[in-house]
Amino acid sequence: MSGMNIDRDTALRIALAARTLPDVDLPTLIELLNDRLGPPLDLEKLSRITVTDLKTGIGSHDGEEDGEDFGGRDGLEPIKLAVRVLWGETTEDENLPTPASYAEGDMPGSIRVAVASNSGAALDGHFGSCLRYLVYQVSSEEVRLVDIRSAIEADYAEDKNGFRVGLIKDCQVLYVVSVGGPAAAKIIRADIYPMKKIEGGEAADVVSELKAVMAGTPPPWLAKVLGVANADRFKYYKGVEEA
């Protein structure tokens, strides 16, 4: 939002609303809101936006007169949700799980794992655009959700990918649906191992699979994360392949 006279709370609310709209990016939504409400945008103006305003604006942007064909009946649901977000009625996913308490040392031999998520407790996010990261502490015996970290403010960082890496810098493993090459390089330089799982899934199931691998014979990359000496990682894993 460079060059725009807009306060941070308004900017964050618009960013969250943009995430609910398919095929409408943040700059487009800002343009639509400015057209309908007039600049500069603020929370009071956002509270006046209507479903019809947004539907018509998106339809005009897509070349559909008055938005009549925008997504049909089902297409109105994300618009309704976006309006509720812009009004301030909801700024968070109601289906988010509740993190459990955790203190360093509670789970000996554990590692910290981040999961890119857009909804509930699902692994369904791209590294560079997900709404949040679910953070789990994982050992060979237990999986515990210990934190949920919003990534909304990354949209306003000069280095968006760097900001996101900073959010999870205490994690050793990251699960994403997809990630670009430059972003992956930054993740790796931060000593975080990125795992791409295109099909996604329930985050708890994904990290439970990792837990099972930790309890068995971990591959070299995971053995490294767990602190196994370099000479032992490949010898240990070789035995599994022979078996």
Contacts in CASP RR format, 6 or more apart in sequence:
PFRMAT RR
TARGET T0000
AUTHOR 0000-0000-0000
METHOD contacts of the structure
MODEL  1
MSGMNIDRDTALRIALAARTLPDVDLPTLIELLNDRLGPPLDLEKLSRIT
VTDLKTGIGSHDGEEDGEDFGGRDGLEPIKLAVRVLWGETTEDENLPTPA
SYAEGDMPGSIRVAVASNSGAALDGHFGSCLRYLVYQVSSEEVRLVDIRS
AIEADYAEDKNGFRVGLIKDCQVLYVVSVGGPAAAKIIRADIYPMKKIEG
GEAADVVSELKAVMAGTPPPWLAKVLGVANADRFKYYKGVEEA
1 11 0 8 1.000
1 30 0 8 1.000
1 156 0 8 1.000
4 30 0 8 1.000
4 39 0 8 1.000
4 40 0 8 1.000
4 41 0 8 1.000
5 39 0 8 1.000
5 40 0 8 1.000
6 40 0 8 1.000
6 41 0 8 1.000
6 42 0 8 1.000
7 42 0 8 1.000
7 43 0 8 1.000
8 156 0 8 1.000
9 43 0 8 1.000
10 41 0 8 1.000
10 42 0 8 1.000
10 43 0 8 1.000
10 46 0 8 1.000
11 155 0 8 1.000
11 156 0 8 1.000
12 152 0 8 1.000
12 153 0 8 1.000
12 156 0 8 1.000
13 43 0 8 1.000
13 46 0 8 1.000
13 85 0 8 1.000
13 86 0 8 1.000
13 88 0 8 1.000
13 91 0 8 1.000
14 26 0 8 1.000
14 29 0 8 1.000
14 30 0 8 1.000
14 33 0 8 1.000
14 41 0 8 1.000
14 46 0 8 1.000
14 86 0 8 1.000
15 26 0 8 1.000
15 152 0 8 1.000
15 155 0 8 1.000
15 156 0 8 1.000
16 85 0 8 1.000
16 91 0 8 1.000
16 131 0 8 1.000
16 152 0 8 1.000
17 29 0 8 1.000
17 82 0 8 1.000
17 83 0 8 1.000
17 85 0 8 1.000
17 86 0 8 1.000
18 24 0 8 1.000
18 25 0 8 1.000
18 26 0 8 1.000
18 29 0 8 1.000
18 82 0 8 1.000
19 118 0 8 1.000
19 129 0 8 1.000
19 131 0 8 1.000
20 78 0 8 1.000
20 81 0 8 1.000
20 82 0 8 1.000
20 85 0 8 1.000
21 29 0 8 1.000
21 58 0 8 1.000
21 78 0 8 1.000
21 79 0 8 1.000
21 82 0 8 1.000
22 78 0 8 1.000
23 62 0 8 1.000
24 32 0 8 1.000
24 58 0 8 1.000
24 61 0 8 1.000
26 155 0 8 1.000
28 61 0 8 1.000
29 82 0 8 1.000
30 41 0 8 1.000
32 54 0 8 1.000
32 57 0 8 1.000
32 58 0 8 1.000
32 61 0 8 1.000
33 41 0 8 1.000
33 45 0 8 1.000
33 46 0 8 1.000
33 49 0 8 1.000
33 86 0 8 1.000
34 41 0 8 1.000
35 57 0 8 1.000
36 49 0 8 1.000
36 53 0 8 1.000
36 54 0 8 1.000
36 57 0 8 1.000
37 45 0 8 1.000
37 46 0 8 1.000
37 48 0 8 1.000
37 49 0 8 1.000
38 45 0 8 1.000
43 88 0 8 1.000
46 86 0 8 1.000
46 87 0 8 1.000
46 88 0 8 1.000
47 86 0 8 1.000
47 87 0 8 1.000
47 88 0 8 1.000
49 83 0 8 1.000
49 86 0 8 1.000
49 87 0 8 1.000
50 83 0 8 1.000
51 76 0 8 1.000
51 79 0 8 1.000
51 80 0 8 1.000
51 83 0 8 1.000
54 79 0 8 1.000
54 82 0 8 1.000
54 83 0 8 1.000
55 66 0 8 1.000
55 67 0 8 1.000
55 70 0 8 1.000
55 76 0 8 1.000
55 79 0 8 1.000
56 66 0 8 1.000
56 67 0 8 1.000
57 67 0 8 1.000
58 67 0 8 1.000
58 70 0 8 1.000
58 79 0 8 1.000
59 65 0 8 1.000
59 66 0 8 1.000
59 67 0 8 1.000
59 68 0 8 1.000
59 69 0 8 1.000
59 70 0 8 1.000
60 66 0 8 1.000
60 67 0 8 1.000
62 70 0 8 1.000
64 70 0 8 1.000
70 76 0 8 1.000
70 79 0 8 1.000
81 90 0 8 1.000
84 90 0 8 1.000
85 91 0 8 1.000
93 119 0 8 1.000
93 120 0 8 1.000
93 131 0 8 1.000
95 119 0 8 1.000
95 120 0 8 1.000
95 121 0 8 1.000
96 120 0 8 1.000
96 121 0 8 1.000
96 148 0 8 1.000
97 120 0 8 1.000
97 121 0 8 1.000
97 134 0 8 1.000
97 145 0 8 1.000
97 148 0 8 1.000
98 145 0 8 1.000
99 135 0 8 1.000
99 145 0 8 1.000
99 146 0 8 1.000
99 147 0 8 1.000
99 148 0 8 1.000
100 144 0 8 1.000
100 145 0 8 1.000
100 146 0 8 1.000
102 137 0 8 1.000
102 144 0 8 1.000
102 146 0 8 1.000
106 137 0 8 1.000
106 144 0 8 1.000
107 137 0 8 1.000
107 139 0 8 1.000
107 141 0 8 1.000
107 142 0 8 1.000
107 144 0 8 1.000
108 139 0 8 1.000
109 139 0 8 1.000
109 140 0 8 1.000
109 226 0 8 1.000
110 137 0 8 1.000
110 138 0 8 1.000
110 139 0 8 1.000
110 142 0 8 1.000
111 137 0 8 1.000
111 138 0 8 1.000
111 139 0 8 1.000
111 172 0 8 1.000
111 173 0 8 1.000
111 214 0 8 1.000
111 225 0 8 1.000
111 226 0 8 1.000
112 135 0 8 1.000
112 136 0 8 1.000
112 137 0 8 1.000
112 138 0 8 1.000
112 146 0 8 1.000
112 170 0 8 1.000
112 171 0 8 1.000
112 172 0 8 1.000
112 173 0 8 1.000
113 135 0 8 1.000
113 136 0 8 1.000
113 137 0 8 1.000
113 138 0 8 1.000
113 171 0 8 1.000
113 172 0 8 1.000
113 173 0 8 1.000
113 174 0 8 1.000
113 175 0 8 1.000
113 207 0 8 1.000
113 210 0 8 1.000
114 133 0 8 1.000
114 134 0 8 1.000
114 135 0 8 1.000
114 136 0 8 1.000
114 149 0 8 1.000
114 168 0 8 1.000
114 171 0 8 1.000
114 173 0 8 1.000
114 174 0 8 1.000
114 175 0 8 1.000
114 192 0 8 1.000
115 123 0 8 1.000
115 133 0 8 1.000
115 134 0 8 1.000
115 135 0 8 1.000
115 136 0 8 1.000
115 174 0 8 1.000
115 175 0 8 1.000
115 203 0 8 1.000
115 206 0 8 1.000
115 207 0 8 1.000
116 123 0 8 1.000
116 124 0 8 1.000
116 125 0 8 1.000
116 126 0 8 1.000
116 127 0 8 1.000
116 128 0 8 1.000
116 130 0 8 1.000
116 133 0 8 1.000
116 174 0 8 1.000
116 175 0 8 1.000
116 176 0 8 1.000
116 177 0 8 1.000
117 123 0 8 1.000
117 124 0 8 1.000
117 125 0 8 1.000
117 130 0 8 1.000
117 131 0 8 1.000
117 132 0 8 1.000
117 133 0 8 1.000
117 134 0 8 1.000
117 203 0 8 1.000
118 124 0 8 1.000
118 125 0 8 1.000
118 130 0 8 1.000
118 131 0 8 1.000
118 132 0 8 1.000
119 131 0 8 1.000
121 134 0 8 1.000
121 145 0 8 1.000
121 202 0 8 1.000
121 203 0 8 1.000
121 204 0 8 1.000
122 200 0 8 1.000
122 201 0 8 1.000
122 202 0 8 1.000
122 203 0 8 1.000
123 175 0 8 1.000
123 176 0 8 1.000
123 177 0 8 1.000
123 197 0 8 1.000
123 200 0 8 1.000
123 201 0 8 1.000
123 202 0 8 1.000
123 203 0 8 1.000
123 206 0 8 1.000
124 130 0 8 1.000
124 177 0 8 1.000
124 200 0 8 1.000
124 201 0 8 1.000
125 176 0 8 1.000
125 177 0 8 1.000
125 178 0 8 1.000
126 176 0 8 1.000
126 177 0 8 1.000
126 178 0 8 1.000
126 179 0 8 1.000
127 161 0 8 1.000
127 164 0 8 1.000
127 174 0 8 1.000
127 176 0 8 1.000
127 178 0 8 1.000
127 179 0 8 1.000
127 180 0 8 1.000
127 183 0 8 1.000
127 184 0 8 1.000
127 187 0 8 1.000
127 194 0 8 1.000
128 151 0 8 1.000
128 154 0 8 1.000
128 160 0 8 1.000
128 161 0 8 1.000
128 164 0 8 1.000
128 179 0 8 1.000
128 183 0 8 1.000
130 151 0 8 1.000
130 176 0 8 1.000
131 150 0 8 1.000
131 151 0 8 1.000
131 152 0 8 1.000
132 148 0 8 1.000
132 149 0 8 1.000
132 150 0 8 1.000
132 151 0 8 1.000
133 148 0 8 1.000
133 149 0 8 1.000
133 151 0 8 1.000
133 164 0 8 1.000
133 167 0 8 1.000
133 168 0 8 1.000
133 174 0 8 1.000
134 145 0 8 1.000
134 147 0 8 1.000
134 148 0 8 1.000
134 203 0 8 1.000
135 145 0 8 1.000
135 146 0 8 1.000
135 147 0 8 1.000
135 148 0 8 1.000
135 149 0 8 1.000
135 168 0 8 1.000
135 171 0 8 1.000
136 143 0 8 1.000
136 144 0 8 1.000
136 145 0 8 1.000
136 146 0 8 1.000
136 203 0 8 1.000
136 207 0 8 1.000
137 143 0 8 1.000
137 144 0 8 1.000
137 146 0 8 1.000
138 144 0 8 1.000
138 207 0 8 1.000
138 210 0 8 1.000
138 211 0 8 1.000
138 214 0 8 1.000
139 211 0 8 1.000
139 214 0 8 1.000
140 211 0 8 1.000
140 214 0 8 1.000
140 215 0 8 1.000
140 216 0 8 1.000
141 211 0 8 1.000
141 215 0 8 1.000
142 211 0 8 1.000
143 204 0 8 1.000
143 207 0 8 1.000
143 208 0 8 1.000
143 211 0 8 1.000
145 204 0 8 1.000
149 167 0 8 1.000
149 168 0 8 1.000
151 163 0 8 1.000
151 164 0 8 1.000
151 167 0 8 1.000
153 163 0 8 1.000
154 160 0 8 1.000
154 163 0 8 1.000
154 164 0 8 1.000
154 167 0 8 1.000
157 163 0 8 1.000
161 182 0 8 1.000
161 183 0 8 1.000
161 186 0 8 1.000
162 186 0 8 1.000
164 183 0 8 1.000
165 186 0 8 1.000
165 187 0 8 1.000
165 190 0 8 1.000
165 192 0 8 1.000
166 190 0 8 1.000
168 174 0 8 1.000
168 192 0 8 1.000
169 190 0 8 1.000
169 192 0 8 1.000
171 192 0 8 1.000
172 191 0 8 1.000
172 192 0 8 1.000
172 193 0 8 1.000
172 225 0 8 1.000
173 192 0 8 1.000
173 193 0 8 1.000
173 195 0 8 1.000
173 210 0 8 1.000
173 225 0 8 1.000
174 187 0 8 1.000
174 192 0 8 1.000
174 193 0 8 1.000
174 194 0 8 1.000
174 195 0 8 1.000
175 195 0 8 1.000
175 197 0 8 1.000
175 203 0 8 1.000
175 206 0 8 1.000
175 207 0 8 1.000
176 194 0 8 1.000
176 195 0 8 1.000
176 196 0 8 1.000
176 197 0 8 1.000
177 196 0 8 1.000
177 197 0 8 1.000
177 198 0 8 1.000
177 200 0 8 1.000
178 196 0 8 1.000
178 198 0 8 1.000
179 187 0 8 1.000
179 194 0 8 1.000
179 196 0 8 1.000
184 194 0 8 1.000
187 194 0 8 1.000
188 194 0 8 1.000
193 221 0 8 1.000
193 222 0 8 1.000
193 225 0 8 1.000
197 206 0 8 1.000
200 206 0 8 1.000
210 222 0 8 1.000
213 219 0 8 1.000
213 222 0 8 1.000
214 222 0 8 1.000
214 226 0 8 1.000
217 236 0 8 1.000
217 237 0 8 1.000
217 239 0 8 1.000
217 240 0 8 1.000
218 226 0 8 1.000
218 228 0 8 1.000
218 236 0 8 1.000
218 237 0 8 1.000
219 237 0 8 1.000
220 233 0 8 1.000
220 234 0 8 1.000
220 237 0 8 1.000
223 232 0 8 1.000
223 233 0 8 1.000
223 236 0 8 1.000
223 237 0 8 1.000
224 230 0 8 1.000
224 233 0 8 1.000
228 236 0 8 1.000
END
